[in-house]
């Protein structure tokens, strides 16, 4: 039946997408994924149910064009992809990810 059959609007489908850019991007992405895979039993079960290999969640890139290309798949599948910035703790690193992932 779904939302249209019950005279409701379809819900917005949103998800966080972990994004790391620049030197060390892959290491930051893998570190975040390792943390989330083991944070608690619910997270462990979620990742097990997804049945994806370590390193398959999120995206690491060296430049904006790679980020835009990789985010295209998320835009196609989601109403609202939300970039979860993975950057070193300085303003330049944060800005690099924000600039690379901006629409």
N, C-alpha and C positions, 0 to 999 in steps of 0.2 A: 504494500500500500504506500508507504513512505509519506513524506511531507505533502506533496501535491494531492494525494488521495485523501488526506485528512484536512484539506483546505488550509494548510500552513505553508509558510515559506520554507524552503530548504535551508538547513542550518549552514552557517559559514564553516568551511573546513580550513582550519589553520594549524600550523605546526612550526615549531622552532627548527631552524636549520643552522647547525654549527658551521661557522665560516672563519677560516684563518687565512691570512694573506702575508706573503713576504718570507724572508728568511726564517726558518724554524716553523713554518706553517704546519707541515705534516706532523712534527713532533707535538705541537700544541693541540692539534686535532686529536691525535691518538691518546694524548694524556687526558684530555677531557672525556673522551669516550671510555677509556679504562676506568676513570672515576665513576662515571654514570652507570657503567655496566655492573659495578659492585657496590653502589651506595647503600642499597638495602635489598631485601628479598623481592619486593615488587619490581624493582628495576632489573634484577637478575632474571626474573620470570619474563618480563617484557622483552628483553633482548633475546632470550632463548626462544620465545614465541616468534620473533621476527626472523630468526634463523639466518642471520647475515654474519659474514666473517668480520672479525675485528678490523677496523679501518674502512668499513663500508658506510659509515654514518657521517654525514656532513661533507664539507669540501675544504680542501687545502689548495691554494693557488699562489702563483707568484705575481700575478698581475690582474687588473680589472677585467680584461677580455676573457680570461679563463673563468673568473667568478660569474660574469654575466652568462656565459655559455652553460656553466654547470647549474646555475639557478634557474635556467629556462625549464629544465625538467620539473623542478619543484613548482614553478608557476603554472605549468601545464596540469599538475596533479592536485594543486591546492588552490583554494580561493585566496588565502593569505599566508604566504611564507614569511616567517618572522626571523630575521637574521639574529642569531646568537653570536655576538662578537667574541672571538678568541684571539686576544692580542696580548703582547707584553704590556706591563703596567706603566705605559707612558703615553703621552698625548699623541705623539707621532704615529705610534703603532695602532692606537685606537682609530685615528683619523684614516690611516691607510685602509683598514677594513671597511670603515663606514663609506669612504669614497669608492672603494671597489664594488661594494654591494648596493650602492644607491641606484634607484630606478632611473 
